[in-house]
């Protein structure tokens, strides 16, 4: 009897172990998530806190909701690249109709959702009846929806109705509403996939479209509904995103379509179609959120974060592939595992080994990069710095000045790159708040959108320093900035004086919706009023990018060959314009830039760029860190610190170089 009891107990324990092992091996994404959670918990003491886990849920919400809609499309062997743009357009329609047009909020919400469905319906029609490949059809919609968003908003953020903004708040002061919306939309997606006719149609079409058609399934009509559902989920995601930021950003959710597709694939769906489920997609979105959150907490540099995220995504998908090859179906009849030494046992053993190797790789990548990362200076005072972008020499110099000052002061400075994404910056600020930073420096992507996250830091009594751009509707200890409006006026005077008060000029604008572009443009327009002999013949955005500046200027020269002057809202676009102008630059055409970057100053010295309005970004970064340290120590700081702007020409460029 004793022997029998022992065998029984052992069998129960073995069955439990087998169940856990099968659960992990049969769910590669879940296994990767578990490994990441364990690794991050060991590497950062701030990771497993209630507030930080809630932050992860909020940061995963928008991606997950988008990804649920994309799951429908991918299961049916399609692709949807337009969801990020459709999300932005839907939110813009809601804000514009409710705020600018005065429609009732409930009607504005209905119109926003209808916008998303309509965009999806058009995608489905182009794919089903227009015979366009899904990649091409949705790529076209990506551009159309983004363009309409910019047209409606005129490139500026629009305040979101307060009654809808509650979707970005918390219940009871702690439970985030975006997490609840994500759970509800996940349940809806799971129900559609598992319990409805259209859900079964998705799997049938994805498995074999021709067989589905021959079986009597109306494939074309089903595809219309599938893409419309994707548009519906994108609209909900856009509304949640805008609610978090309390404003509709025309440039919001850029690149989110790639995160959504990555989440679906990480979750176990096949791009070939026929495979996928909502629970896997949710896990995929959580993996991306855990990665970004954990890497912020570990002070991994913004550049290395891109490397780590890419590698871990690849490993997560590889883990799932290895699981599929491990013979997960090799179970003896009756549910018992195969006997030791049997083929099924060998495959499962090999699968377990491969799982262990892949899991170890994930842990090694995360741990190794955090160990090798040089973004932290090793001090005791922790300061977080969120820059709007590091894809611009101006902000790279600001970062360099901040890091140099942090090293001198013995401060542990963590710098993150928001990549011109207001939502991503909000996530970074929330991570800084939950990880116990002594002070935070923020260079806002958008002054309004940064407000809610900064208010969270205010509640935690963490002083916030605004750098280069202010933060609206939140408390900051100080604003360290150049005067963009004054700089724009100086640029107008410099260019007008060079042209003798007469001529035709073109303006290259920065990224639509950014405060820097608005302020510099407004200052330039104001300064130009004093020179009625100067006519602005063209204004086009080039997104603060040198390559786009080259392309836009080349196009403008075709329609306006008589241009005698160019104002670019940053040096990168100015240098692109100089390239397009060729020998005319510095001769018959005078170009004025903004920022005083090293490349810009070299062009000024060479004479191809007439002038640049220098902001001294290194000095700005240095002063921001100085004030952050003072605020962290409870010392008084001035409410505003102005870093002087100056016009740099060939006559004084040596002083700046």
Residue pairs with C-beta under 8 A, 6 or more apart in sequence:
18 337
21 348
21 352
22 328
23 30
24 30
24 31
24 34
24 355
25 31
25 323
25 326
25 328
25 348
25 351
25 352
25 355
26 323
26 328
27 268
27 280
27 283
27 323
28 268
28 316
28 317
28 319
28 320
28 321
28 322
28 323
29 266
29 267
29 268
29 280
29 283
29 284
29 287
29 316
29 320
30 283
31 319
31 323
31 355
31 359
32 266
32 287
32 312
32 315
32 316
32 319
32 358
32 359
32 362
33 283
33 286
33 287
33 290
35 359
35 362
35 363
36 287
36 290
36 291
36 294
36 312
36 362
36 366
37 290
38 363
39 294
39 362
39 363
39 366
39 367
40 47
40 290
40 293
40 294
40 297
40 298
40 366
41 47
41 48
43 294
43 298
43 366
43 367
43 370
44 294
44 297
44 298
44 435
46 52
46 297
46 434
46 435
46 436
47 293
47 294
47 297
49 434
50 174
51 433
51 434
52 293
52 297
52 431
52 434
52 435
54 174
54 175
54 176
54 179
55 293
55 427
55 430
55 431
55 434
56 286
56 289
56 290
56 293
57 176
57 178
57 179
57 182
57 289
58 176
58 178
58 179
58 244
58 427
58 430
59 289
59 292
59 293
59 427
59 430
60 182
60 285
60 286
60 288
60 289
61 176
61 178
61 179
61 181
61 182
61 240
62 87
62 178
62 237
62 240
62 241
62 244
62 253
62 256
62 423
63 256
63 259
63 260
63 263
63 285
63 288
63 289
64 182
64 185
64 186
64 263
64 281
64 282
64 285
64 286
65 181
65 182
65 185
65 233
65 236
65 237
65 240
66 83
66 84
66 87
66 233
66 234
66 237
66 253
66 256
66 257
66 259
66 260
67 259
67 260
67 261
67 263
67 264
67 267
67 281
67 284
67 285
68 185
68 186
68 188
68 189
68 233
68 278
68 281
68 282
69 80
69 83
69 189
69 229
69 230
69 231
69 232
69 233
69 234
69 237
69 260
70 80
70 83
70 230
70 233
70 257
70 260
70 261
70 263
70 264
70 281
71 189
71 193
71 264
71 267
71 269
71 276
71 277
71 278
71 281
72 189
72 192
72 193
72 202
72 226
72 229
72 230
73 79
73 80
73 134
73 226
73 227
73 230
74 206
74 261
74 264
74 265
74 269
74 270
74 271
74 273
74 276
75 193
75 202
75 203
75 206
75 269
75 273
75 274
75 275
75 276
76 201
76 202
76 203
76 205
76 206
76 222
76 223
76 226
76 273
77 205
77 206
77 209
77 272
77 273
77 274
78 127
78 134
78 223
78 226
78 227
78 273
79 134
79 135
79 138
79 261
79 271
80 120
80 123
80 134
80 138
80 227
80 230
80 257
81 135
81 138
81 139
81 141
81 142
81 257
82 119
82 123
82 138
82 139
82 141
82 142
82 145
82 234
82 257
83 230
83 231
83 233
83 234
83 237
83 253
83 256
83 257
83 260
84 142
84 234
84 253
84 254
84 255
84 256
84 257
84 260
85 141
85 142
85 143
85 144
85 145
85 146
85 149
85 253
85 257
86 115
86 116
86 119
86 120
86 141
86 145
86 231
86 234
86 235
86 238
87 116
87 234
87 235
87 237
87 238
87 241
87 252
87 253
87 256
88 145
88 146
88 149
88 238
88 248
88 249
88 250
88 251
88 252
88 253
88 254
89 115
89 116
89 119
89 145
89 146
89 148
89 149
89 152
89 238
90 112
90 113
90 115
90 116
90 234
90 235
90 238
90 239
91 112
91 160
91 238
91 239
91 241
91 242
91 248
91 249
91 252
92 148
92 149
92 152
92 153
92 158
92 248
92 250
93 108
93 111
93 112
93 115
93 152
94 108
94 109
94 111
94 112
94 160
94 161
94 164
94 239
94 242
94 248
95 108
95 153
95 158
95 159
95 160
95 161
95 242
95 247
95 248
96 152
96 153
96 158
96 248
97 103
97 107
97 108
97 111
97 112
98 104
98 105
98 108
98 161
98 164
99 158
99 159
99 160
99 161
100 158
103 111
105 161
105 163
105 164
108 161
109 164
109 239
112 235
112 238
112 239
113 232
113 235
113 236
113 239
115 235
116 231
116 232
116 233
116 234
116 235
116 236
116 238
117 228
117 231
117 232
117 235
118 231
119 141
119 145
119 231
119 234
120 227
120 228
120 229
120 230
120 231
120 232
120 234
121 224
121 227
121 228
121 231
122 141
123 134
123 137
123 138
123 141
123 227
123 230
123 231
124 223
124 224
124 225
124 226
124 227
124 228
125 224
126 132
126 137
126 140
126 141
127 133
127 134
127 137
127 223
127 227
128 219
128 220
128 221
128 223
128 224
129 220
130 137
132 140
142 257
146 250
146 251
146 254
149 250
150 250
150 251
150 512
150 513
152 250
153 248
153 250
153 513
155 250
155 512
155 513
155 541
156 250
156 512
156 513
156 518
157 247
157 248
157 249
157 250
157 446
157 448
157 449
157 513
158 247
158 248
159 246
159 247
159 448
160 242
160 243
160 245
160 246
160 247
160 248
164 239
164 242
164 243
165 243
165 246
166 177
166 243
167 177
167 178
167 181
167 239
167 240
167 243
167 244
168 177
168 178
168 240
168 242
168 243
168 244
168 245
168 246
168 452
169 176
169 177
169 243
170 176
170 177
171 177
171 180
177 243
178 240
178 243
178 244
181 236
181 240
182 282
185 233
185 236
186 278
186 279
186 281
186 282
187 278
189 233
189 278
189 281
190 277
190 278
190 279
192 198
192 199
192 229
193 199
193 202
193 203
193 276
193 277
193 278
194 277
198 222
198 225
198 226
198 229
201 212
201 217
201 222
201 226
202 222
202 226
203 274
204 211
204 212
204 215
204 217
205 212
205 217
205 219
205 222
205 223
205 226
205 273
206 272
206 273
206 274
206 275
207 273
207 274
208 274
209 219
212 219
213 219
237 253
237 256
238 252
238 253
241 252
241 253
241 423
242 248
242 249
242 252
244 423
244 426
244 452
245 252
245 422
245 423
245 426
245 446
245 448
245 449
245 452
246 448
246 449
246 451
246 452
246 473
247 446
247 448
247 449
249 422
249 446
249 449
249 513
250 512
250 513
251 420
251 511
251 512
251 513
252 421
252 422
252 423
253 423
254 420
254 421
255 419
255 421
259 285
259 288
262 284
262 288
262 313
263 281
263 284
263 285
263 287
263 288
264 276
264 280
264 281
264 284
265 271
265 284
265 317
266 280
266 283
266 284
266 287
266 288
266 313
266 316
266 317
266 320
267 276
267 277
267 279
267 280
267 281
267 282
267 283
267 284
267 285
268 275
268 276
268 277
268 280
268 284
268 320
269 275
269 276
269 277
269 280
269 281
270 276
284 316
287 312
287 313
287 316
288 309
288 313
291 308
291 309
291 312
292 305
292 309
292 427
293 427
293 431
294 366
295 304
295 305
295 308
295 309
295 366
295 370
296 305
296 414
296 416
296 428
296 431
296 432
296 435
297 431
297 435
298 366
298 370
298 373
299 370
299 373
299 375
299 376
299 412
299 414
300 308
300 369
300 370
300 373
300 375
301 373
301 374
301 375
301 415
302 375
302 387
302 390
302 415
302 416
302 417
303 390
303 417
304 369
304 373
304 375
305 416
305 417
307 369
308 365
308 366
308 369
311 365
312 362
312 365
312 366
315 358
315 361
315 362
315 365
316 362
318 358
319 354
319 355
319 358
319 359
322 351
322 354
322 355
322 358
323 351
323 355
325 351
326 347
326 348
326 350
326 351
326 352
326 354
326 355
327 343
327 344
327 347
327 348
327 351
328 348
328 351
330 338
330 343
330 344
330 345
330 347
330 348
331 337
331 338
331 344
332 338
332 339
332 342
332 344
337 344
337 345
337 348
338 344
338 345
338 348
339 345
375 413
375 414
375 415
376 412
376 413
376 414
377 403
377 406
377 407
377 410
377 411
377 412
377 413
378 412
379 406
379 409
379 410
379 411
379 412
379 413
380 410
380 412
381 409
381 410
381 411
381 412
381 438
381 629
381 632
381 633
382 411
382 412
382 414
382 435
382 436
382 437
382 438
383 406
383 411
383 412
383 413
383 414
383 437
383 438
383 439
383 440
383 441
383 625
383 628
383 629
383 632
384 413
384 414
384 416
384 428
384 429
384 431
384 432
384 435
384 437
384 439
384 440
384 441
385 399
385 402
385 413
385 414
385 415
385 416
385 440
385 441
385 442
385 443
385 467
385 624
385 625
386 415
386 416
386 418
386 425
386 428
386 429
386 432
386 440
386 441
386 442
386 443
387 395
387 398
387 399
387 415
387 416
387 417
387 418
387 443
388 395
388 418
388 420
388 425
388 443
388 444
388 445
388 469
388 514
389 395
389 417
389 418
389 419
389 420
389 445
390 396
390 399
390 417
391 417
391 419
391 420
392 544
392 570
392 572
393 571
393 572
393 595
393 597
393 598
393 599
394 570
394 571
394 595
394 597
394 615
394 617
395 443
395 617
397 597
397 598
397 617
397 618
397 621
398 443
398 467
398 468
398 617
398 618
398 620
398 621
398 624
399 415
399 621
400 618
400 621
401 617
401 618
401 619
401 620
401 621
401 622
401 625
402 413
402 415
402 441
402 621
402 622
402 624
402 625
403 413
403 415
403 621
404 618
404 622
405 411
405 621
405 622
405 625
405 626
406 412
406 413
406 625
409 625
409 626
409 629
411 625
411 628
411 629
413 625
414 432
414 437
416 428
418 424
418 425
418 428
418 445
420 445
420 511
420 514
421 445
422 444
422 445
422 446
422 449
422 450
423 449
425 442
425 444
425 445
425 449
425 450
425 453
426 449
426 450
426 452
426 453
429 440
429 442
429 450
429 453
429 454
429 456
429 457
430 453
430 456
432 440
432 457
432 462
433 440
433 453
433 456
433 457
433 460
433 462
437 462
438 462
438 632
439 462
439 463
439 464
439 465
439 477
439 628
439 629
439 631
439 632
440 454
440 457
440 462
440 463
440 464
440 465
440 628
441 464
441 465
441 466
441 467
441 624
441 625
441 628
442 450
442 454
442 464
442 465
442 466
442 467
442 471
443 466
443 467
443 468
443 469
444 450
444 466
444 469
444 470
444 471
444 515
445 514
446 513
446 514
446 515
447 469
447 470
447 471
447 472
447 515
448 472
448 473
450 471
450 472
450 474
451 471
451 472
451 473
451 474
452 474
454 464
454 471
454 474
454 475
454 476
455 473
455 474
455 475
457 464
458 464
458 474
458 475
463 477
463 628
463 631
463 632
464 471
464 474
464 475
464 476
464 477
465 476
465 477
465 478
465 479
465 480
465 624
465 627
465 628
465 631
466 476
466 478
466 479
466 480
466 481
467 479
467 480
467 481
467 620
467 621
467 624
468 480
468 481
468 482
468 516
468 615
468 620
469 481
469 515
469 516
470 476
470 479
470 481
470 515
477 627
477 631
477 637
478 627
478 631
478 637
478 638
478 639
478 640
478 641
479 639
479 640
479 641
480 620
480 623
480 624
480 627
480 640
480 641
480 643
481 620
481 640
481 641
481 642
481 643
482 615
482 616
482 620
482 642
482 643
482 644
482 645
483 642
483 645
484 515
484 516
484 519
484 520
484 523
485 519
485 520
485 522
485 523
485 526
486 523
486 645
487 520
487 523
487 594
487 613
487 615
487 645
488 519
488 520
488 521
488 522
488 523
488 524
488 525
488 526
488 527
488 594
488 613
489 523
489 524
489 526
489 527
490 523
490 527
490 613
490 645
490 646
490 647
491 520
491 523
491 524
491 527
491 567
491 592
491 594
491 611
491 613
491 647
492 523
492 524
492 525
492 526
492 527
492 528
492 530
492 531
492 567
493 527
493 530
493 647
494 592
494 610
494 611
494 613
494 647
494 649
495 505
495 534
495 565
495 567
495 590
495 592
495 610
495 611
496 527
496 528
496 530
496 531
496 534
498 565
498 590
498 592
498 610
498 611
499 505
499 534
499 564
499 565
499 590
501 531
501 533
501 534
502 533
502 534
503 533
503 534
503 535
503 564
503 565
504 534
504 535
504 536
504 537
504 560
504 562
504 563
504 564
504 565
505 534
505 535
505 536
505 537
505 563
505 564
505 565
505 566
505 567
506 536
506 537
506 538
506 539
506 540
506 553
506 556
506 560
506 563
506 565
506 566
506 567
507 521
507 524
507 536
507 538
507 539
507 540
507 566
507 567
507 568
507 569
508 540
508 541
508 542
508 549
508 552
508 553
508 566
508 567
508 568
508 569
508 573
508 574
508 576
508 577
509 517
509 521
509 539
509 540
509 541
509 542
509 569
510 516
510 517
510 520
510 521
510 541
510 542
510 543
510 544
510 569
510 570
510 573
511 517
511 541
511 543
511 544
512 541
512 543
514 544
516 569
516 570
517 541
517 544
517 569
520 569
520 594
521 569
524 567
524 569
528 534
528 536
534 565
537 560
537 563
538 556
538 559
538 560
538 563
540 552
540 555
540 556
541 552
542 548
542 549
542 551
542 552
542 553
542 568
542 573
542 576
544 569
544 570
544 572
544 573
545 572
545 573
545 576
546 572
546 573
546 575
546 576
546 579
547 576
548 573
548 576
549 568
549 572
549 573
549 574
549 575
549 576
549 577
549 580
550 576
550 577
550 579
550 580
551 576
551 580
552 573
552 576
553 566
553 576
553 577
553 579
553 580
553 581
554 580
556 563
557 563
557 580
557 581
563 589
564 588
564 589
564 590
565 589
565 590
565 591
565 592
566 574
566 577
566 581
566 589
566 590
566 591
566 592
567 591
567 592
568 574
568 576
568 577
568 591
568 592
568 593
568 594
569 594
570 593
570 594
570 595
571 593
571 594
571 595
571 596
571 597
571 599
571 600
571 603
571 609
571 612
572 595
572 597
572 599
573 593
574 591
574 592
574 593
574 594
574 600
574 603
574 609
574 612
575 593
575 599
575 600
575 603
575 609
577 585
577 591
578 585
578 586
578 591
578 603
578 608
578 609
581 589
581 591
585 591
585 608
585 609
586 606
586 607
586 608
586 609
586 610
590 610
591 608
591 609
591 610
592 609
592 610
592 611
592 612
592 613
593 600
593 603
593 609
593 611
593 612
593 613
594 612
594 613
594 615
595 612
595 613
595 614
595 615
595 617
596 612
596 613
596 614
596 615
596 616
596 617
596 646
596 648
596 656
597 612
597 617
600 609
600 612
601 612
601 614
601 648
601 653
601 656
601 657
602 657
603 609
603 612
604 610
604 611
604 612
604 648
604 649
604 650
604 653
605 650
605 653
605 654
605 657
607 650
610 649
611 647
611 648
611 649
612 647
612 648
613 645
613 646
613 647
613 648
614 645
614 646
614 647
614 648
614 656
615 643
615 645
616 643
616 644
616 645
619 643
620 643
623 641
623 643
627 637
627 638
627 641
630 636
630 637
631 637
646 652
646 656
648 656
